[in-house]
Amino acid sequence: MDSAQDAVYRGNLDKLIAKLDSERGVDLRNYRPNYLERRLATRLRALGLHSYRQYSAYLDAHPEEYAHLLDTITINVTEFYRDEPVYDIFRREVIPAMIEQKLRSRHRMIRVWSAGCATGEEPYSITMSFLEAMGRHEREFLLNVIATDLDEKALAFARKAEYPVERLKNIPKTHQIKYLELHGDTFTIKPEVTRHVKFRSLNLFADRPISVVDVIFCRNVFIYFSREQQAEILEHFWSALSRGGYLVLGRSEKLAPNVAKRFELHNGRERVYRKPMKI
């Protein structure tokens, strides 16, 4: 490839990256170009396409491809404690501050919404993180984790709280001992965790949202929605969050500018935002 061809090639890649940002709010700037090229090549081969320009046109004609693309780029698998730094931030920073605030205000309920919970690994990870961080204060609070998804089969799987042992890999040993029961090639989540989690079917765009929550996890979900739909969902999230509440997105996702200016940025890399106490 000569320099002129290379410039066109890079230009088309940049245009595709900009398209994902403008139309789906997916920020891929933190990924290495060589990595993106390899992952994109996987989708192009699968679809029998030969250029980024062709792929861009395919995205216009088949919006459902955005979800396949994000799965390919992020290697989007459902697992416990996915992106461990997020949970570390919550254990070290967010939950202690929340407990202190709740103790001062005498509000003893903590409500967390896991939006797009799939087969349940995220809400169970959230619950274990809260229980660990709450420590001696656990009995002083009512922890309620609402986990929602559209996929009824995924929800049925999540309610069973039973997983293959291969999914143990990210769960700390201390959590395995305290919160899990091993059964040969499977393990189950103990009742002291599952009793805090309630699963329900919900369409983020069409259904009435969960209300009055302290934390919303909505990670790697926005790719399924247009920018306009995302803006509406974010408005629902803003209304649902209590003052001082937290919103967590996926690493490749970001808030629309008109919404971002209303939130405080708690951690940019992990996409953790906070609704101000004073509005």
C-alpha distance (Angstrom), angle and dihedral (degrees) to the residues before:
residue distance angle dihedral
M1 . . .
D2 3.83 . .
S3 3.81 123.7 .
A4 3.82 94.0 -95.6
Q5 3.81 92.7 50.9
D6 3.78 90.3 44.9
A7 3.80 91.0 53.5
V8 3.81 91.2 51.9
Y9 3.82 90.6 46.2
R10 3.81 92.6 50.8
G11 3.78 90.8 43.4
N12 3.80 91.9 54.6
L13 3.81 90.6 47.7
D14 3.81 90.3 51.3
K15 3.81 90.0 49.5
L16 3.80 90.8 51.5
I17 3.82 91.2 49.8
A18 3.82 89.7 49.2
K19 3.81 89.7 49.1
L20 3.80 92.0 55.2
D21 3.79 89.3 50.1
S22 3.80 96.6 47.7
E23 3.81 98.2 41.0
R24 3.81 103.1 33.2
G25 3.79 105.1 16.3
V26 3.81 91.7 -119.6
D27 3.81 113.1 150.1
L28 3.82 111.6 -156.5
R29 3.79 97.9 166.5
N30 3.80 92.3 107.3
Y31 3.80 91.7 60.7
R32 3.81 120.0 90.4
P33 3.85 112.5 -109.2
N34 3.81 92.2 -127.0
Y35 3.79 90.6 53.4
L36 3.81 92.1 48.8
E37 3.80 91.1 49.1
R38 3.81 91.6 53.1
R39 3.80 93.5 47.7
L40 3.82 93.4 44.9
A41 3.80 90.0 49.2
T42 3.81 87.5 60.1
R43 3.80 91.4 59.3
L44 3.81 94.0 42.4
R45 3.81 91.2 53.3
A46 3.80 91.7 47.0
L47 3.81 90.6 53.4
G48 3.81 97.3 39.3
L49 3.81 92.6 -117.6
H50 3.80 126.2 144.2
S51 3.80 108.3 -162.6
Y52 3.79 143.2 32.4
R53 3.79 88.1 -116.4
Q54 3.80 90.7 58.9
Y55 3.78 90.1 46.0
S56 3.80 91.9 51.0
A57 3.81 89.5 53.9
Y58 3.81 89.6 47.7
L59 3.81 90.3 54.3
D60 3.80 89.3 53.5
A61 3.80 91.4 52.4
H62 3.82 96.3 39.5
P63 3.84 110.9 33.8
E64 3.80 90.5 176.1
E65 3.81 86.8 72.8
Y66 3.81 90.0 74.5
A67 3.81 89.4 73.4
H68 3.82 92.4 49.8
L69 3.79 89.6 49.2
L70 3.80 94.4 52.2
D71 3.80 90.7 47.0
T72 3.81 88.7 53.6
I73 3.80 95.5 46.5
T74 3.80 97.9 43.8
I75 3.83 94.4 33.5
N76 3.77 83.1 -126.7
V77 3.78 107.8 -149.6
T78 3.77 125.9 156.2
E79 3.78 110.5 -116.8
F80 3.78 142.3 148.5
Y81 3.80 116.1 -88.1
R82 3.77 92.3 4.0
D83 3.82 107.2 -170.4
E84 3.80 94.6 14.1
P85 3.86 94.0 -157.1
V86 3.82 89.1 71.0
Y87 3.79 91.6 57.5
D88 3.79 90.9 43.3
I89 3.81 89.7 55.6
F90 3.80 89.8 51.3
R91 3.80 94.5 47.5
R92 3.81 95.0 46.1
E93 3.81 103.3 32.7
V94 3.79 118.1 8.0
I95 3.80 104.1 43.0
P96 3.84 96.6 45.1
A97 3.82 90.0 49.7
M98 3.80 90.6 47.0
I99 3.81 92.4 49.9
E100 3.80 91.2 49.7
Q101 3.81 90.9 49.7
K102 3.82 92.5 47.2
L103 3.80 92.5 48.8
R104 3.81 90.5 52.5
S105 3.80 93.3 48.1
R106 3.82 94.4 40.1
H107 3.80 90.5 -130.4
R108 3.79 102.6 138.8
M109 3.81 101.4 -177.5
I110 3.81 120.9 95.4
R111 3.81 115.0 -167.1
V112 3.80 122.2 -169.2
W113 3.80 126.4 -177.3
S114 3.81 119.3 -154.0
A115 3.81 101.8 -165.4
G116 3.80 113.0 -162.9
C117 3.80 93.8 14.6
A118 3.84 96.5 170.7
T119 3.83 109.7 -173.3
G120 3.79 95.7 -6.2
E121 3.79 105.8 -98.5
E122 3.80 92.9 120.4
P123 3.83 99.3 51.1
Y124 3.80 91.5 44.7
S125 3.82 90.0 49.2
I126 3.81 89.7 49.5
T127 3.80 91.5 49.7
M128 3.80 94.2 49.3
S129 3.81 89.9 48.1
F130 3.80 91.8 52.2
L131 3.80 93.7 46.2
E132 3.80 91.4 50.8
A133 3.80 94.6 46.1
M134 3.81 93.5 45.0
G135 3.80 91.2 57.1
R136 3.80 111.4 158.9
H137 3.82 90.2 6.1
E138 3.83 92.9 62.8
R139 3.80 94.6 99.5
E140 3.80 91.0 50.9
F141 3.81 93.8 63.2
L142 3.78 139.0 58.1
L143 3.80 106.5 -137.6
N144 3.80 114.2 -158.8
V145 3.83 119.5 -178.9
I146 3.81 114.3 -172.6
A147 3.80 111.9 -161.9
T148 3.81 118.7 -167.2
D149 3.78 136.7 -176.5
L150 3.79 139.3 149.5
D151 3.80 95.3 -130.0
E152 3.81 107.2 93.0
K153 3.82 92.9 -169.5
A154 3.80 90.8 53.5
L155 3.80 90.6 48.8
A156 3.81 91.8 50.0
F157 3.81 89.4 51.7
A158 3.81 91.1 48.0
R159 3.81 93.2 51.3
K160 3.81 90.6 57.2
A161 3.84 88.8 59.7
E162 3.81 89.9 -153.0
Y163 3.81 121.5 129.6
P164 3.82 139.2 172.4
V165 3.81 114.3 -96.5
E166 3.82 89.8 -115.2
R167 3.79 87.6 76.8
L168 3.80 92.4 62.0
K169 3.80 91.9 82.7
N170 3.83 98.5 96.8
I171 3.80 97.6 36.9
P172 3.83 112.4 101.3
K173 3.80 114.1 -116.2
T174 3.79 91.0 -119.9
H175 3.82 90.0 55.7
Q176 3.80 91.6 46.9
I177 3.80 90.7 55.4
K178 3.78 95.1 43.3
Y179 3.81 103.7 38.4
L180 3.83 108.8 21.9
E181 3.80 138.4 67.8
L182 3.82 118.9 -152.9
H183 3.81 120.3 -140.8
G184 3.81 108.9 178.6
D185 3.79 106.9 -80.9
T186 3.82 94.4 1.7
F187 3.78 138.5 53.1
T188 3.79 133.5 -157.6
I189 3.79 131.9 -147.7
K190 3.81 111.8 -114.5
P191 3.83 120.9 -115.5
E192 3.81 92.0 -111.7
V193 3.82 85.4 70.6
T194 3.80 103.0 32.4
R195 3.81 94.0 51.0
H196 3.80 88.8 68.5
V197 3.84 94.5 53.2
K198 3.81 126.3 79.1
F199 3.81 120.4 -175.0
R200 3.78 124.0 -154.0
S201 3.78 139.7 164.2
L202 3.79 114.1 -107.2
N203 3.80 137.3 160.7
L204 3.81 106.6 -142.7
F205 3.78 93.1 -150.3
A206 3.80 103.4 36.6
D207 3.81 106.1 30.3
R208 3.77 130.9 71.9
P209 3.82 107.1 -92.2
I210 3.78 128.2 -121.7
S211 3.80 109.4 -92.1
V212 3.80 137.9 -143.4
V213 3.80 101.5 17.9
D214 3.79 132.3 158.1
V215 3.80 97.2 -149.2
I216 3.81 135.1 22.0
F217 3.80 121.0 -164.6
C218 3.82 110.1 -166.2
R219 3.78 104.9 159.3
N220 3.81 126.8 171.0
V221 3.79 91.7 -11.0
F222 3.81 104.2 105.6
I223 3.80 93.0 75.9
Y224 3.81 86.5 78.3
F225 3.81 92.2 61.4
S226 3.79 136.0 63.3
R227 3.80 119.4 -115.7
E228 3.81 89.7 -102.1
Q229 3.80 91.7 52.0
Q230 3.80 90.6 46.1
A231 3.81 90.3 53.6
E232 3.80 90.7 53.0
I233 3.81 92.7 47.1
L234 3.80 90.5 49.5
E235 3.79 89.5 52.8
H236 3.81 87.7 54.3
F237 3.80 89.6 49.6
W238 3.80 91.6 49.7
S239 3.80 90.8 52.4
A240 3.81 92.8 44.2
L241 3.81 95.5 51.8
S242 3.77 120.1 89.5
R243 3.78 116.6 -129.8
G244 3.77 107.5 -78.7
G245 3.83 90.2 22.3
Y246 3.79 124.1 142.3
L247 3.81 133.1 -124.2
V248 3.81 120.1 -161.8
L249 3.81 122.5 -165.3
G250 3.81 131.7 179.4
R251 3.79 118.9 -83.6
S252 3.80 93.1 -107.2
E253 3.81 93.6 47.3
K254 3.77 129.4 83.5
L255 3.77 140.1 -177.2
A256 3.78 120.7 -97.9
P257 3.84 109.2 -104.2
N258 3.82 94.5 -112.4
V259 3.82 90.1 54.1
A260 3.81 97.2 37.7
K261 3.79 92.8 62.4
R262 3.81 89.9 60.4
F263 3.80 94.1 54.7
E264 3.78 129.4 68.6
L265 3.80 113.5 -126.5
H266 3.81 109.1 -124.0
N267 3.81 97.7 173.2
G268 3.79 121.8 0.4
R269 3.79 99.6 -167.3
E270 3.80 93.8 52.2
R271 3.82 94.0 36.8
V272 3.81 96.5 -121.6
Y273 3.82 113.7 160.1
R274 3.79 132.0 -178.4
K275 3.78 131.0 -150.2
P276 3.82 107.3 -131.5
M277 3.79 119.1 -107.5
K278 3.79 89.4 -133.9
I279 3.81 117.1 49.0
